[in-house]
Amino acid sequence: MPALLPQPDPDGLLEYSVVYTDRALNHMSQRFQGVMKDISRLIKKAYNAKAAIIVPGSGTFGMEAVARQFATHRKVLVIRNGWFSFRWTQIFDMGKIPAESIVLKARQVGSGSQAPFAPPPIDEVVAAIRQHRPEVVFAPQSAMPCVPSMAISSSTASPPARSGWTWSPTMSTS
């Protein structure tokens, strides 16, 4: 993919990331600092707060933070619904985060080497939640249009109650 700009921060510092060299701001540049100050100002205004803490990072950074916060030493269930769902397993394995990880795999919905995949049927997801009683369910939504709509009723598939947590009565991936 060609670069969007000749240099994303023409008056700032070069970014030496091996991945984002043509489209990321160096976190020490004046332009990046300006963006962060603007975000901080907007957050403080929106929440009527005196201070705000913003921790910049990649998507994987955010996923690992979620995994460590909610899945450490817990039983988790990962629903395979595309390539993005494999990232949860990579993060869990790398960090030895959950006590146990159960994976419901996607199914090929056709024949041939190029046949598409679909997430496990919702009935299997509900049955797995009932059987294994995971403390956290990871059902990532890919940006790709390959995941059909599904809904989970809170009366049939609610995870164990946790203090301070609520279960949404439906989950839609459409």
C-alpha positions as CSV (number, residue, x, y, z in Angstrom):
1,M,0.0,0.0,0.0
2,P,1.5,3.4,-0.9
3,A,1.9,6.0,1.7
4,L,-0.9,8.4,2.2
5,L,1.5,11.3,2.7
6,P,5.2,11.7,1.8
7,Q,5.8,11.9,5.5
8,P,3.0,11.9,8.1
9,D,4.6,14.5,10.3
10,P,6.6,16.8,8.0
11,D,7.7,19.1,10.8
12,G,8.2,16.5,13.5
13,L,10.3,13.5,14.2
14,L,10.6,10.5,12.0
15,E,8.9,7.3,13.2
16,Y,11.1,4.2,13.0
17,S,8.5,1.5,13.6
18,V,9.0,-1.3,11.2
19,V,5.2,-1.4,10.6
20,Y,3.9,2.1,10.6
21,T,6.8,4.2,9.1
22,D,4.6,5.8,6.4
23,R,1.5,6.6,8.5
24,A,2.2,7.1,12.2
25,L,3.3,10.0,14.3
26,N,6.3,9.7,16.5
27,H,5.0,9.8,20.1
28,M,7.6,12.4,21.0
29,S,6.8,14.8,18.1
30,Q,5.0,18.2,18.7
31,R,2.2,17.1,16.3
32,F,1.5,13.9,18.4
33,Q,1.6,15.9,21.6
34,G,-0.9,18.4,20.1
35,V,-3.2,15.5,19.3
36,M,-3.0,14.1,22.8
37,K,-3.6,17.5,24.4
38,D,-6.6,18.0,22.2
39,I,-8.0,14.6,23.1
40,S,-7.3,15.2,26.8
41,R,-9.1,18.6,26.6
42,L,-12.2,17.0,24.9
43,I,-12.4,14.1,27.4
44,K,-12.1,16.5,30.4
45,K,-14.8,18.7,28.9
46,A,-17.1,15.7,28.1
47,Y,-16.8,14.2,31.5
48,N,-16.5,17.5,33.5
49,A,-13.2,16.1,34.9
50,K,-10.1,17.9,36.3
51,A,-7.7,15.4,34.7
52,A,-7.6,12.6,32.2
53,I,-5.1,9.8,31.6
54,I,-4.6,8.6,28.1
55,V,-2.4,5.7,27.3
56,P,-1.6,5.5,23.6
57,G,-1.0,2.0,22.1
58,S,-1.8,-0.4,19.3
59,G,-4.9,-2.6,19.1
60,T,-2.8,-5.5,20.5
61,F,-1.8,-3.2,23.4
62,G,-5.5,-2.7,24.2
63,M,-6.4,-6.4,23.8
64,E,-3.6,-7.4,26.1
65,A,-4.8,-4.9,28.7
66,V,-8.3,-6.3,28.5
67,A,-7.0,-9.9,28.7
68,R,-4.8,-9.1,31.8
69,Q,-7.6,-7.1,33.5
70,F,-10.5,-9.6,32.9
71,A,-9.0,-13.0,32.1
72,T,-6.1,-13.4,34.5
73,H,-6.4,-16.8,36.2
74,R,-9.9,-17.3,34.9
75,K,-11.7,-19.7,32.6
76,V,-12.3,-18.1,29.2
77,L,-14.2,-19.0,26.1
78,V,-13.0,-17.8,22.7
79,I,-15.5,-17.9,19.8
80,R,-13.6,-18.3,16.5
81,N,-15.3,-16.0,14.0
82,G,-12.4,-14.9,11.8
83,W,-8.7,-14.2,11.8
84,F,-9.0,-11.5,14.5
85,S,-10.2,-14.1,17.0
86,F,-6.9,-15.9,16.8
87,R,-5.2,-12.8,18.3
88,W,-6.9,-13.5,21.7
89,T,-5.4,-17.0,21.8
90,Q,-1.9,-15.6,20.9
91,I,-2.1,-13.1,23.7
92,F,-3.4,-15.7,26.2
93,D,-0.6,-18.1,25.3
94,M,2.2,-15.5,25.2
95,G,1.2,-14.1,28.6
96,K,0.0,-17.4,30.2
97,I,-3.0,-15.3,31.2
98,P,-6.2,-17.5,31.7
99,A,-6.4,-20.5,33.9
100,E,-8.1,-22.3,31.1
101,S,-9.0,-21.3,27.6
102,I,-11.8,-23.1,25.6
103,V,-12.1,-22.4,21.9
104,L,-15.2,-22.9,19.8
105,K,-13.9,-23.2,16.2
106,A,-15.4,-21.7,13.1
107,R,-16.7,-24.1,10.5
108,Q,-16.1,-24.3,6.7
109,V,-19.4,-23.7,5.0
110,G,-18.8,-25.2,1.7
111,S,-16.4,-27.5,-0.1
112,G,-13.1,-26.7,-1.7
113,S,-9.9,-25.1,-0.5
114,Q,-11.3,-21.6,-0.8
115,A,-14.7,-22.3,0.9
116,P,-15.6,-19.6,3.5
117,F,-15.8,-20.1,7.3
118,A,-18.6,-19.2,9.7
119,P,-18.6,-18.9,13.5
120,P,-20.0,-21.9,15.4
121,P,-23.8,-22.0,15.5
122,I,-25.3,-20.0,18.3
123,D,-26.9,-23.2,19.8
124,E,-23.3,-24.6,20.3
125,V,-22.1,-21.3,21.8
126,V,-25.0,-21.3,24.3
127,A,-24.4,-25.0,25.1
128,A,-20.7,-24.4,25.7
129,I,-21.4,-21.5,28.0
130,R,-23.8,-23.6,30.0
131,Q,-21.4,-26.6,30.1
132,H,-18.1,-24.8,30.8
133,R,-19.4,-21.7,32.7
134,P,-16.6,-19.5,31.5
135,E,-16.0,-16.3,33.5
136,V,-15.2,-14.3,30.3
137,V,-16.4,-14.9,26.8
138,F,-14.4,-13.4,23.9
139,A,-16.5,-13.0,20.8
140,P,-14.5,-10.6,18.7
141,Q,-16.1,-8.9,15.7
142,S,-14.0,-8.7,12.6
143,A,-14.3,-5.7,10.3
144,M,-14.8,-8.2,7.5
145,P,-18.4,-8.9,6.4
146,C,-18.0,-12.6,6.9
147,V,-19.9,-12.9,10.3
148,P,-23.6,-13.5,10.2
149,S,-25.9,-11.8,12.7
150,M,-26.5,-13.6,15.9
151,A,-28.3,-12.9,19.1
152,I,-27.9,-14.4,22.6
153,S,-30.7,-14.3,25.0
154,S,-29.6,-13.5,28.6
155,S,-32.0,-16.1,29.9
156,T,-30.3,-18.9,27.9
157,A,-26.6,-18.0,28.0
158,S,-25.8,-15.6,30.7
159,P,-22.3,-16.1,32.3
160,P,-22.0,-16.3,36.1
161,A,-23.0,-13.2,37.9
162,R,-20.1,-10.9,38.9
163,S,-20.3,-8.0,41.3
164,G,-20.4,-4.8,39.3
165,W,-21.0,-6.5,36.0
166,T,-24.1,-6.6,33.8
167,W,-25.1,-8.9,31.0
168,S,-26.6,-7.3,27.9
169,P,-29.8,-9.2,26.9
170,T,-28.7,-9.4,23.2
171,M,-25.4,-9.4,21.4
172,S,-25.5,-8.5,17.7
173,T,-22.6,-8.9,15.3
174,S,-24.4,-7.2,12.4
